[in-house]
Amino acid sequence: MTVEQIAQRLRAAAPSVGPVRLLVIDGPAGSGKTTLAAAVRQALSGPDLVVPVVHGDDLYEGWAVVAEAPDRVTAFEALADRVTAWLLDPWRRGEAARHPVRDWAADAWGRWDDVAPQEVVVLEGVGMASRRLRAQAALSVWVDVDAALGIERVVQRDGEAMRGEIVRWQRDEARWHTLDGTREAADVRLRGQ
């Protein structure tokens, strides 16, 4: 499926969260989720429509994802509560959502972002198409990648110092995706380039 076909499906879909047609994009680290989100945004945006993209990396509480969770796999489930409270509940009421953005360098929450309930909003990142979130989406997309290539892409983007952490992350995200059935339940499955 091409980016334009995804855009067409979203244009034809009914709103799924208040006035929003929600697109959720998930897959392993380094698979191309952010690249796909940007391409969909570009395909849909125009003079009358701005498509916000909310990145999972902005919503995670550092590598723990959700700090009060006992482990990272459990934290991906708790992430759905955070996304629902910060984003989906306000959109369902037709209100702008507001969420803190993680400052990874400072290991703390940083600025706040406002996200209006546009016709289409994209959520991308590991955990963004979890069972509870994809149930509220107009469309869910899984982007797959070979594990070794995913690691190399992340290391190329974020530096060699991240290799150990991304290997641990990859193990936990794979466990989460298996428990959640994220890949199998996606409306669209793509292979990251």
MINU-659713 format. One record per residue (C-alpha): z, x, y; residue in three letters. Coordinates in steps of 0.02 Angstrom, whole numbers, always signed. Layout:
REM MINU-659713
REC_Z_X_Y_ALA
...
END
This chain:
REM MINU-659713
REC_+0_+0_+0_MET
REC_-46_+67_+171_THR
REC_+56_+63_+331_VAL
REC_-62_-69_+400_GLU
REC_-34_-178_+245_GLN
REC_+154_-163_+269_ILE
REC_+131_-212_+452_ALA
REC_+25_-362_+400_GLN
REC_+157_-420_+276_ARG
REC_+289_-408_+412_LEU
REC_+182_-505_+536_ARG
REC_+160_-643_+407_ALA
REC_+342_-647_+352_ALA
REC_+469_-772_+413_ALA
REC_+617_-704_+512_PRO
REC_+754_-652_+392_SER
REC_+904_-614_+506_VAL
REC_+910_-736_+651_GLY
REC_+747_-705_+746_PRO
REC_+720_-534_+663_VAL
REC_+598_-489_+525_ARG
REC_+701_-350_+448_LEU
REC_+613_-205_+360_LEU
REC_+726_-93_+255_VAL
REC_+662_+75_+195_ILE
REC_+758_+174_+64_ASP
REC_+731_+320_-53_GLY
REC_+795_+495_-87_PRO
REC_+825_+624_+48_ALA
REC_+663_+708_+98_GLY
REC_+551_+569_+33_SER
REC_+474_+522_+201_GLY
REC_+574_+368_+252_LYS
REC_+585_+420_+435_THR
REC_+400_+462_+440_THR
REC_+355_+293_+365_LEU
REC_+470_+202_+487_ALA
REC_+385_+289_+634_ALA
REC_+213_+244_+567_ALA
REC_+261_+60_+544_VAL
REC_+336_+58_+718_ARG
REC_+173_+126_+789_GLN
REC_+67_+3_+690_ALA
REC_+168_-147_+752_LEU
REC_+218_-98_+929_SER
REC_+114_-154_+1074_GLY
REC_+128_-223_+1250_PRO
REC_+222_-376_+1188_ASP
REC_+323_-299_+1047_LEU
REC_+436_-148_+1037_VAL
REC_+496_-111_+860_VAL
REC_+667_-28_+855_PRO
REC_+705_+92_+713_VAL
REC_+886_+118_+662_VAL
REC_+916_+275_+560_HIS
REC_+1047_+282_+423_GLY
REC_+1093_+457_+480_ASP
REC_+1155_+380_+643_ASP
REC_+1268_+258_+548_LEU
REC_+1343_+375_+418_TYR
REC_+1514_+447_+455_GLU
REC_+1454_+622_+416_GLY
REC_+1423_+676_+236_TRP
REC_+1558_+554_+176_ALA
REC_+1448_+407_+235_VAL
REC_+1602_+296_+260_VAL
REC_+1758_+404_+277_ALA
REC_+1884_+282_+204_GLU
REC_+1785_+260_+42_ALA
REC_+1856_+355_-108_PRO
REC_+1688_+438_-147_ASP
REC_+1510_+442_-80_ARG
REC_+1440_+323_-211_VAL
REC_+1569_+191_-164_THR
REC_+1535_+230_+19_ALA
REC_+1353_+173_+3_PHE
REC_+1419_+0_-46_GLU
REC_+1538_+1_+102_ALA
REC_+1394_+50_+215_LEU
REC_+1322_-125_+194_ALA
REC_+1480_-196_+275_ASP
REC_+1459_-79_+423_ARG
REC_+1273_-120_+445_VAL
REC_+1308_-306_+431_THR
REC_+1450_-304_+558_ALA
REC_+1367_-188_+683_TRP
REC_+1187_-250_+671_LEU
REC_+1146_-401_+564_LEU
REC_+1285_-519_+620_ASP
REC_+1241_-501_+806_PRO
REC_+1055_-521_+770_TRP
REC_+1090_-675_+666_ARG
REC_+1170_-749_+822_ARG
REC_+1020_-693_+927_GLY
REC_+1126_-562_+1016_GLU
REC_+1097_-377_+1045_ALA
REC_+1184_-265_+920_ALA
REC_+1283_-112_+967_ARG
REC_+1326_+35_+856_HIS
REC_+1397_+209_+877_PRO
REC_+1283_+356_+838_VAL
REC_+1351_+498_+733_ARG
REC_+1353_+668_+817_ASP
REC_+1336_+778_+663_TRP
REC_+1364_+940_+759_ALA
REC_+1531_+878_+829_ALA
REC_+1573_+784_+668_ASP
REC_+1621_+632_+772_ALA
REC_+1550_+472_+839_TRP
REC_+1448_+501_+996_GLY
REC_+1351_+385_+1111_ARG
REC_+1325_+200_+1079_TRP
REC_+1153_+122_+1052_ASP
REC_+1106_-57_+1092_ASP
REC_+975_-138_+981_VAL
REC_+903_-304_+1038_ALA
REC_+851_-430_+906_PRO
REC_+662_-398_+915_GLN
REC_+532_-486_+806_GLU
REC_+536_-336_+688_VAL
REC_+675_-209_+666_VAL
REC_+667_-63_+544_VAL
REC_+820_+7_+455_LEU
REC_+782_+170_+365_GLU
REC_+890_+286_+263_GLY
REC_+982_+306_+100_VAL
REC_+1076_+144_+70_GLY
REC_+977_+40_+195_MET
REC_+893_-61_+57_ALA
REC_+1050_-88_-45_SER
REC_+1066_-255_-136_ARG
REC_+1162_-340_+5_ARG
REC_+1047_-276_+143_LEU
REC_+881_-305_+53_ARG
REC_+936_-484_+17_ALA
REC_+928_-510_+206_GLN
REC_+764_-418_+234_ALA
REC_+591_-487_+259_ALA
REC_+526_-335_+163_LEU
REC_+605_-190_+69_SER
REC_+515_-25_+37_VAL
REC_+560_+116_-80_TRP
REC_+488_+289_-44_VAL
REC_+497_+407_-193_ASP
REC_+485_+596_-202_VAL
REC_+504_+732_-332_ASP
REC_+684_+793_-322_ALA
REC_+639_+977_-294_ALA
REC_+514_+933_-157_LEU
REC_+644_+822_-73_GLY
REC_+769_+966_-68_ILE
REC_+640_+1086_+3_GLU
REC_+590_+962_+139_ARG
REC_+771_+939_+192_VAL
REC_+802_+1127_+191_VAL
REC_+644_+1155_+293_GLN
REC_+700_+1023_+419_ARG
REC_+886_+1063_+428_ASP
REC_+900_+1245_+373_GLY
REC_+948_+1344_+218_GLU
REC_+1134_+1316_+254_ALA
REC_+1109_+1133_+201_MET
REC_+1045_+1173_+25_ARG
REC_+1213_+1156_-64_GLY
REC_+1259_+997_+27_GLU
REC_+1090_+915_-2_ILE
REC_+1098_+956_-188_VAL
REC_+1267_+867_-197_ARG
REC_+1199_+724_-89_TRP
REC_+1048_+707_-203_GLN
REC_+1160_+687_-356_ARG
REC_+1264_+552_-269_ASP
REC_+1116_+458_-196_GLU
REC_+1033_+455_-368_ALA
REC_+1192_+382_-445_ARG
REC_+1200_+252_-306_TRP
REC_+1017_+203_-320_HIS
REC_+1036_+183_-508_THR
REC_+1193_+74_-492_LEU
REC_+1114_-30_-355_ASP
REC_+942_-44_-435_GLY
REC_+866_-4_-265_THR
REC_+700_+66_-325_ARG
REC_+666_-70_-452_GLU
REC_+710_-211_-332_ALA
REC_+602_-151_-186_ALA
REC_+458_-263_-134_ASP
REC_+349_-109_-108_VAL
REC_+360_+61_-194_ARG
REC_+272_+211_-119_LEU
REC_+261_+396_-157_ARG
REC_+310_+507_-10_GLY
REC_+174_+627_+44_GLN
END
